Amino acid sequence: RISMKVLWKLYCYLHQVNPDKHIKSSVLRDGSPYDIVTKLYKAARFQRRLESLSDEDCTYMVNVFCKMAISRTTEQNFIKVICMDIYHIGITSTTEKQSTDHACKHCISNIIDIVRPLCQLLST
């Protein structure tokens, strides 16, 4: 199983950010999901990169992010970051990227379906 440190680095690299250079490890470990996503988007110019990708490539990337979140159902901060990121990708996708928009909705729904029962178990 991949460690969370490696998973965060992979996530950052997919955003074209060197986490050692742009984001302190303490932010990834302890920061709020909003702070993490904001720093990633500022450092990476990720929005422009998304616009240049084809619909199929964006959809593939969304599915990769989704699988990363689903594989770590106990890491709430990581899951929130992934959901915010997928939501942002879905909101900013253009009309030519309809399958990306559909994939975003589907992935967020899948993440919620898996995480919700775990949260209910932990709260009892």
C-alpha positions in Angstrom: 0.0 0.0 0.0 1.3 3.5 -0.9 1.9 5.8 2.0 -0.1 9.0 2.4 3.1 11.0 1.9 3.7 9.4 -1.5 0.0 9.7 -2.4 0.1 13.5 -1.7 3.2 13.8 -3.8 1.6 11.9 -6.7 -1.5 14.1 -6.4 0.7 17.2 -6.5 2.7 16.0 -9.5 -0.6 15.3 -11.4 -1.2 19.0 -10.8 2.2 19.8 -12.2 3.5 21.0 -8.8 6.6 20.0 -7.1 5.3 19.6 -3.5 8.8 20.0 -2.0 9.2 23.4 -3.7 5.7 24.9 -3.6 3.8 23.3 -0.7 5.1 22.6 2.8 4.5 19.1 4.0 2.8 20.5 7.0 0.1 22.1 4.8 -0.5 18.8 3.1 -0.7 17.0 6.5 -2.5 19.6 8.6 -3.9 22.2 6.2 -7.5 22.7 5.4 -8.7 21.2 2.1 -9.5 24.7 0.8 -5.9 25.9 1.5 -4.4 22.9 -0.2 -6.5 23.2 -3.3 -5.9 26.9 -3.5 -2.1 26.5 -3.2 -2.2 23.8 -5.9 -4.1 25.9 -8.3 -1.9 29.0 -7.7 1.3 27.1 -8.1 0.4 24.9 -11.0 -1.6 27.0 -13.4 -3.7 23.9 -13.4 -6.7 25.7 -14.9 -4.9 26.4 -18.2 -3.6 22.8 -18.3 -7.1 21.5 -17.9 -8.3 23.7 -20.8 -5.7 22.3 -23.1 -6.5 18.6 -22.3 -8.9 16.6 -24.4 -12.2 15.5 -22.9 -11.0 11.9 -22.7 -7.8 13.0 -20.9 -9.7 15.1 -18.4 -12.1 12.3 -17.7 -9.2 9.9 -17.2 -7.6 12.3 -14.7 -10.9 12.7 -12.8 -11.2 9.0 -12.5 -7.6 8.7 -11.2 -8.3 11.3 -8.5 -11.5 9.4 -7.6 -9.7 6.1 -7.2 -7.1 7.8 -5.1 -9.8 9.1 -2.7 -11.7 5.8 -2.6 -8.5 3.9 -1.8 -8.1 6.1 1.4 -11.5 6.2 3.0 -10.1 6.9 6.4 -8.1 10.0 5.3 -10.9 12.6 5.5 -8.7 15.6 4.7 -7.4 13.9 1.5 -10.9 12.9 0.5 -12.2 16.5 0.9 -9.3 17.8 -1.2 -10.1 15.3 -4.0 -13.8 16.1 -3.9 -13.1 19.9 -4.0 -10.7 19.3 -6.9 -13.1 17.1 -8.9 -15.9 19.6 -8.2 -13.7 22.4 -9.5 -12.8 20.5 -12.6 -16.5 19.8 -13.3 -17.5 23.4 -12.8 -14.7 24.8 -15.1 -15.1 22.2 -17.8 -16.4 23.7 -21.0 -19.4 22.5 -23.0 -17.0 20.5 -25.2 -16.1 18.4 -22.2 -19.4 16.9 -21.4 -18.0 13.5 -20.5 -15.7 15.2 -18.0 -18.6 16.9 -16.4 -20.5 13.6 -16.2 -17.4 11.8 -14.8 -17.1 14.5 -12.1 -20.7 14.1 -10.9 -20.3 10.3 -11.0 -17.0 10.3 -9.1 -18.2 12.6 -6.4 -21.4 10.5 -6.0 -19.2 7.3 -5.7 -16.9 8.9 -3.1 -19.9 10.0 -1.0 -21.5 6.6 -1.3 -18.4 4.9 0.1 -17.5 7.5 2.7 -20.9 8.2 4.2 -21.4 4.7 5.7 -17.9 4.8 7.2 -18.6 8.2 8.8 -21.8 6.8 10.2 -20.0 3.8 11.7 -17.3 5.9 13.2 -19.8 8.3 14.8 -21.7 5.5 16.6 
